[in-house]
Amino acid sequence: MEDGKLMINILYEDNHLLVVEKPINMPVQADKSGDVDLLNVLKKYLKDKYNKPGNVYLGLVHRLDRPVGGVMVFAKTSKAASRLSEQIKEHQFRKTYYAAVYGNLLPKSILIDTLHKDTVKNIVSIQPNGKKAILNYEVLATKNNWNLVKINLQTGRAHQIRVQFSSRGNALYGDQKYNSKAKPKQQLALFAKELTFSHPITKEEVTFNLPLPKRYPFTLFE
């Protein structure tokens, strides 16, 4: 799918779902930056493709941080949106991320914290009164003190992966917000590689998977 010069990779589409690859550095929905956002691009795509009059419905059921690319699913009906949201609430949505993480890590571990988001500064920190955040990870490869880490989220808190690793001295490559050593033009090495859920209508389990981006530092581990 093409919107002007912008290409959006459509992974799957039926009457209920639209699964796409979110481009890096694009907001999922309109924000104060005023930049082109994925939700409105996809609504225009549906409007044009099906010649729909008026506003097009497209349900946003989960999010990715602006610098993060990867698999996202949108709901084309309110029924699908409701059922997908219920799966997320019941932790039946399985989201797998890959990241380049610095330093010494255990081969496998579970990280559990309580995270609080400062909505004014858009900064997340570990606080006693925060919301529980849980992830488990596995180190797949290590090179030049960077680790290719496979991460499964059990909760979906804002900036969760970035904060939980950086708080332990294991910042993500290119993390402009939580890695003090990141250089201004480095791209965050965090990618939503795989998404598994039950189709909201057929109930069949479906999985969507993307290859890792062909960019540094992911290319270190090829």
N, C-alpha and C positions, 0 to 999 in steps of 0.2 A: 504494500500500500504506500502511495506517495502523496505527500501534502506539500506542494511547492517543491522545494529542494529537500524536504525532510522525508526520509524513508522510515516507515515503521514495519517491523517484521511481524507479520501475523502468523502465529503458530497453529491456531485452531479457531474455527468459528462454526456455530450452529445457531439454532433459533433461540438458545438460552444463554450461551456463553461466548465471550470473545477473549481469547488468550493471546497475549502479545509479548514481545520483548521490549521492555522499557529502555529507552536510550539513556545513557549516562548524562548527568547534569541537566536533565529536564524535570521540572516539578510534575508531580502526579496530577495536581489540580491547581487551579489559578491561585496565585498568592500575590503578596505586595510587590514582588519583583516585576510583575506585569509580563513576564516571559511566556512564550508559548508553552502550554501545558498538555500533558498526554490525554487527559480526560476530554478536553475540548477538541483535540485533534481527532480522537476516535469517534466522537459524536458527529463531527463533520464527515468523516469517512462513511459512517452508517447512513447519514442523511443523503449523501451523494450516491452511494451504492444502491440504496433501495428507493431513492427518490421520495423520501419521507417529508411531508409538510410539517411545519411547526417545530417544536422542540423534540429532540430525540432523547429517549430514556436510556441511560447507561449507568448501572449501579457500581459505585466504588466500594468494594468490600474489604480491601486491605491496601497498604501503602508500602512504598519504598522511599528511603531518603533520597533527596535530590541527586547526590553524586553516585548513587548506586544504580546499576543497570541490572537487567535480568527478567525472569518470568513473572508476569502478572496476569491475573484473571479478572475480568469485568463481567457483570451480569447484565444481560440484555432485557430481562424482565424483573419485575418486583418480586415475583415468587422465587426466582433463582437467587436474587440478592438476599432475600430473607433466609433461604436455606443454606447458602454459603456462609452468611454471617453467623448462623447457628453452629455450623461446623467449626468456625474459628473460635467461638465462645466455648465450645466443648473440647477444644484442643485436638480436633480431628484433621485440621489442615496441617500438612507436613511441608515445611519450608526448609530447603537445604541451601546454604550459602557456602561459597568458597572465598577465602581471604588469604592475603599475604601478611603474616604476623611476625613481628620481630622478637628475637631473643630465645631464651631457653623455655621450652614448654614440656609438660608431661606428654607422653604419646597419646593418651586419652584422658579426658576429665569432664566433670560437670561443674559449671560455674553457677553459683546462686548468690544473688544480691537483692537489695531493695533500692530501686531507682526513683529519683525525683526529678521532674522536668521543670526548669525555670522557663515559663512560657514567654516572658519578656525578652530574655537573653537567648532563648532557644538553646539552652545548655542543659545537659542531663548529668546528674551526679549521684553517687551512692549516699543515701541518707537513711537514718533509722525509720523515718516515717514514709518511706517511698513504697512503690508497688513492687511486688516480688517479680524478679526476672531470672529465668532459668534457661540455660543452654547447655548442650553437650557438644564436645568437639573431638576430632581425631586428626592428628598430624599425618599427612600423606607423604610429604617429602620435605627435606631441608637442604638449603644451599645458601652460602654466604650469610649465614645467621638469619636468613628469612625462612619461614615455614609456610608451606601450602597447607592450609587448615580447612577441613570440612566441618561445617557447623550446622547443627540441627537446633532450631529454636523451639522451646516448649512454651514460651510466652513471646508476645510481639510488642515489646516496649520500644518507644522512640530511642534511636541511637544505641540500642541495647548491646549489640555486638561490639561496637566501637568502644563504649564505656567499660564494659566488663573486661575486655582485654587490656585496654590502656591503663586501667586502675591497678593492674597487676604488673605494670612495667613492660607490657607486651603490645605496644601500639601497632595499629595497622599502617601499612605503607600508604603514604599520601593523605593521611587523615588530617586535613587542615584544622579541624576543630579540637581534636583530642591528642594529637601527636605533635609535640613542640619541635621535633626535628624534621617534620615534613617541610619540603620546599614548596614555594608558592605555585609552581606549575605542575606539581605532581598530581596524578589522578588517583583517587582513593581506590585501593585494590580490594574491593568487596563486591561480590557478584552473586545475585540470586539465581543459582544454577538450576534448581529443580523445585517443582511444586507438585504435590500429590493431594488429591481430595476426591470426594465422591461426587459424581455428576448430580446436580440438584434435582434432575428429573428422572434419569434412568437408574440412578443409585450406583452405577458402575464406578469402580475406582479408576481414576485416570491420572496419568503422570506426564508432565511436560518437562523436557530437559533441554538445556542449551550447552554448547561447547564453551569453554573458557575463552575470554577475549584474547586476541593475539596482540597483547601489549605487555610491556614490562610492568611489574615483576612476574606476572603469570608465566611469561615465556622462559623464565629461569628454570622452571620445573618440567619442561618438555623433554 
